[in-house]
């Protein structure tokens, strides 16, 4: 049955009211050109009127050109009927054939069977929490599972009561910025370069963003001297985008700075699970859990579409953070499903599988780029992206991006990551993004592009 809800105007006869309601539905775009309307029998039953009344209404609309009828076929809205207020949306840009933009895992690796099996287990147990409005700070089961997982995998020791679940890291960052504003902060430090969308989020909340320079050893604490901030967002395990790991000495200096200014470090551990040359380094959080707010996400391990992230919050900030958490949160069933695969080891197995595949791609990228004169990857062997520095600076970067677009190869440049004018050119290569079937071909396209545009 073709469903259509009609509000009949208070006019008589009923045939005229039905005609007017259908004209209004077509005119406003609720029934689109070429779509079928209910049969006369269906609409009569739905409206509680005689079929003959609907037949007469349809006949009138066919005569006026609103509807088209053919023997043995459904009655449809006639071509040429366009809602006056409707605006034709611009067609979406074509998908690139190969996509090496950063910030995205290979979602063809998503553990669909494990996820659906865990979700079914949650539902089969009949847990009432699966159907309740979720706690604003996160479901208790997930907070417990995350506390155990973080202690094992990232050396983050934090009780479940101080784990906060958020709908994505962007939402977590906005919540933190709202909290800092309420605590009297008017500015916040960010690495230079850093992920530009995060910088924009902080600025929209009303914090002034102060750049702190990054070099081959990570963010430089000396860059904080004289900067009027008491909070700093850092990516210590794998600097985003340049790829350095923050050195032990600088880690200690940052913690000492936070203590000295009565401030905080926001540790964005966005892809810390993936290190290819040795074991991943532990989280900065371990040096001082009272001064470091740890942030993790499922966007780089499972899927960005899940919108699942978490914070490990110092005790002294819990009340202020709880007041800043928005009402919207992650659906209860998704939270309980993640808790299930964290507890039974399926999440860890999935991460190991992804680690092996991304390590293979990274090694292949390094090997093939070694054949391109002047091509130099920077950063450690880790994470889901690598940066290719370009001798020609930003001009060479823009040239390569334009040439790549002509090949239907999507790339990202380093330019948007800088605060202000770019200081170097480069490509941020997200080798994790293509599905397994296309990954090698995408890397081949990049290498061929570099060879052909020297």
N, C-alpha and C positions, 0 to 999 in steps of 0.2 A: 504493500500500500504506500502511495506517495503522500507523505505527511505535509499538511499545510494548515497553520493556525490562522483563522480569519476572524477579525473583530468586526461584526456587522454593524453598520451605522443604524441609528434608530429611525429608519425611514420605511415606508411601505410603498408598494408591495415588496415582499421578501426577495423577489427576483431582482429588483432594482438595487436592493441593499447588497446582494451577492455580487452583482456587476460592479458596483462602486468599490467594494472591498477588494475585488480582484484587480481592478484598475490601479488602486493604490499600492497593492503589493508589487505589481509589475513596475509601476512608475518609480517606486523607491528602491527598486533593485532587490527586494526580498525574493522575488521569483525572477531569475535571470533569463535572458534571451536564449532560446533553444531548449530550456528545461521543460520537463513535463509537469502538467498540473494534475491533480487527482482526477480519477474517472468520475463521471457524474454520479455513479452509484456510491463511491467512496465519500465524495464530498457531501452528498445528501445525508448519508448515515452520520457523518461527523457533525453536521449542522442540525440534524434532527428535522429536516424538511423533506418534502416529497422530491423524488428524483426528477419529476417533470419540471419543478421550479428551477433546479440546477440546469437542466437541459436548455430551458428557455434563456437562462443567463448566459450559458456558453454560446448559444446561437447568436445572441446579440453581440458578444465580444468578438466572435469570429467575423461577423458582418462588419464590425468596426475596424478589423485588422489587428486586434490585440492578440488573438489566438489563431492557431492553424490546426485544422483537423484533417486526417486522412483515414479512409476506411481501414479498420483492422490495426490502427496504430494509435498510440497515446496522443492526446491533445497537448500541444506545446505552445510556449510563448513565441509569437511570430518574430522573425528577424526584423530589425529596425526599431524595436521597442527598447529604448535606452533610458535608464533613470536619469532625470535631469541633474540630480545632485551627485551622480556617480562620477568618479574620476578614474580613468583607466590607469592602473599602476604601470610604472616603467618596467619593462621586462628585466628580470634579474640578469646580471652579467653572466656570460657563459662560464661554467666551471673550467678551471685550467686542466689540461691533460695530465700534467705533473705538478705536484704541490710540495714545495720544500720550505714553506713558511714555518716559523717556530711556534712553540707554545701548545703543541697538540700531540698526543700519543697516537699510535696506530690503533684505531678503534676496531680494525678487523681482528685484533688480538683480544678484544673484550671477552671475558670469560662468561659467555652467555649461558652456557649450561649450568655452571656453578651458581651464577646469580639467580636464575629462575628456580633452580633446585632449592637454594637457600630461602628464596621468597616463598616457595611452596611450603617449606618446613615451618616458616613463621606462621603462615596462614593455617596450616594443619594443626598447629598447637593451639589455635584459637586464642592467641594472646590478645587481650582487650586493648592493649596499647597500640596495636596495629591500626585500629580504627578510631582512636581518640585524636583530639587536637594535640599536636606534639608540644612538649615542654619547650618554652622559648629558648632555653639554654641547651636543649638536646635531650633525646631519649636516654634514660638512665642506662639501659643495656649497652648502647653504643658508647657512652662516655666511659663505662667500665672497660669495654673491649679496647677502646682507643688508649686508655691509660696503660693497659698491659702491653699493647702493640708498640707504643712509643718508647716504653722502657726497654723493650727487647731490641728494637730495630734502630732507634735514634738516640738512645741513652737520655731520654727525656723523662725525668721522674716528676710526676704530677698526679695528685689524687683525682679521681673522677669528678669530684665536686668542683674542681677548677678547670675542667675541660668544657669548652663551649663549642657547640656544633653550629656551623653557619652555612648558608646556601651559596657556597663558592668563596674563593679568597677575596674577590672584589668586594663582596658584601662584608666580609670580616674586616677588610681595610677601612671601609666606610664606618663600620661600628667603632673601630679603634679611634678613627679620626674624630668621630662625634664625642667619644669619651674624653679624648685629649682636650678638645675644645671646652668641654664642661669642666675640666680640671684647670683651665686657665691657659693652656698652650695656645699660642697664636701662630707658630711655625713648626715645621718638622723637617728633619734632614733626610735626604735620599741620595743614593749613590749616583755618581755621574760618570758614565751613562747608567740609565736604569730603564725599566719597562715603562714606556711613555703613558700607557693607559692607566697604570697605577698612580702615576704623577698627576694625571688629570682628575682622577677620583678624589685625591686629597685636596686638590685646589677647589673642586666643586663644593666640598664640605666647608671650605672657608679657611683652610690652613695655608700659609705661605710655605712653599717648598724651597728649601735651601740646598743647593748641590754640594756634595762632598766628593772630592776626586777619587778615582779608582786607578790603580796601576796593576802590574803583573802579580802583585801580592794581595790583591783585594782592595777594599776601601781603606783609605789612609787616615788614621785617627788624627794625624797632624792637621788635616783639613777641617777639623772641628774647632780649632783654636779661633776664638773671636766670633764664632757663628752663634747667633742667639737662638739656639734650639735646645730642648731637653728630651727629645725623642728622635730616633734615627731608624729608618727601615734599611735592613741589610740582607744580603743573600750570601751568607758565609760559605756554604758548602760548594756552591757553583755560581759564581757571580753572574747575574743576568744583566747584560748579555755576554760580557767578555770572557767568562768562563774560568776565572781564577778561583782558587780556594784561599780563604782568609788564613793567613799564617797564625801559628800559636801566639806569637808575640803581639800581633795586632788584636787578636781576640782578647787577650788580657788587658790591653790598653783601652779597648772599647768598653769593657766592663768597668774598669777603673774610672773612665770618663762618666759613665752613667751614674756611678755612686757619687762622684764628686759634684755633679750638677743636679743630683736628686732626679735623675731622668730614667729613660727606658730605651731598650733596644727591641725592635720588632724583627724577629728572625723569620724571614720568608724562606722556608725549606721546601721550595716548590718541586725539586727533582732530586733531592738528596739521596734517594735510594739507589741511584744509578752511578756507579763509579767503576771504570773498566780496567784501571791499571793496578788497583789495590782495593782493600776494603774501604767502604765509605767512612769519612771522618764523622765523629759524633757531633751532635748539635751544640751550638754556642750556649744554649739554655743551661747546660750542665754547669757552666762556670759560675752562674749566679741566677737561680730561678726566681729570685726576688726582683731582678732588674731586667730579665729577658722574657718577652712575650713570644712564645713559640707558635708559628703558624704552619700547618700542613694542609695538604689537599689531595683529593682523589682524582683531580682533573688530569694529572700526568701519569697516573697509574691505571685508572679504570677508564674514565670518560669525562670530559668537561660537561657533557650534557646532564650528568647526575647532579651537578651543583652541590657538592659536598666538600666542606673544609672544616677545620677545627683549630681552636686556639688553646694553648696551655697558659693559664693566666696567673700572675703573681697574686698571692692572697690579699695584699693590700689594695689591689685594683678590682677585685671581684664585684664589690657593690657598685662601683662606678661603671664598670663594663656592663653589668646586668641592667642598669638603668638605660644604657645606650642601645641594647639589643632591640632591633625592630620586631614587630609582631610576626611578620612572615618568616617561616623557617622551612627546613627540609621536611618533606612528607614522612610521616611516621614509618610507613612500610619500607621506604628506602633506607631509613636509619637502621631499622631492625635487621634488614637484609645485609647491610654492610657489617653489622655487629656479628651476624652469623658466620660470614666467611672470614672475618678476622679471627674468631674463636677457633674455628675448625681447621685452620691452616690453608684454606683455599686461596685466600688473598696472597699469602706469602708465596705459594706456588705460582700464582699468576705473575707476581713481580719477578720471580726468578726466570720465568719464560720470557717476559719482556726484556729483562736484562740481557739475556743471551742474544736475542735478536738485535737489539740496539747496539750491543757491542760489536756484532758482526758488521752492521752497517757502518759504524764509526771506523772500524779498521779498513773497510773497503774504501770509504771516502778518503782516508789518509793516504792509502796506497795509490789511488788514482790521481789525487791532487799532486802527489810527488812528481807526476809526469808533466805538470804544467809549470813552466818557468815563472818564478816569482810568486807562486801561490803559497801562502803561509797561513796555516791554521793556528789560532791562539787558544789558550786555556788548557785545562787538564782534560784527560780522556774520561769524560763523565757526561751525565745528563742527556738531554734530548736534542741538543743543538750544538753547533760549533760555529765559531766566527772566522771567516776568511778575510784577513786584512788585505787591502788593496793599495798598491803603490801610487795609483793615480788619485787617491783621495776621494772626496765626495763626487767630483765630476765623473770619475771612472765608475763609481757606484751607480750613479744615475744612468750612465750609458749601458751598463750591464742589465739593470732592471728593465730598461726599455727593450733591449735585445731579447731578454728572456720572455717578456710578455708576447713578443711576436712569435715565439716558439710554443706558446701556451704552457710556459713553465713559470710557476708562481714562486717568487723569491721575496725576501725582505731585506732592506738595507739597514745599515747601522745609524743612518742620519736621524731618524725620529727618537732614538734613545738618548741623544745628548741633550743636556739643558742648554738652550741657546744655540749658538753656532756650532756645527759639528767640528771636532778636532781631528778626525780621521775618517776614512772611508772603509767600508767593509760590507760583507754579506753575512747575515745571520741565517745559517743553514739548518733548518729543522728536519734532519734526516729521519726523525721518528714518525713524521706525519704520514707518508704514503703507506697504503696498505701493502702487506707483504708481497703481493703479486706485482706491484709497480715500483717497489723501493729501489731495486738495482737500476731499472731503466731511468728513474728520476735522477739518480746520482750520475748515470752516464750522460744524460742530457746536460747537466750542469758542467761536467768536465768538458764535453764537446763545445759548449758555449764559451768557456774560458779559452780553449784552444783557438776557436775561430774568431775571437774578438781581440786577440792580442795586439 
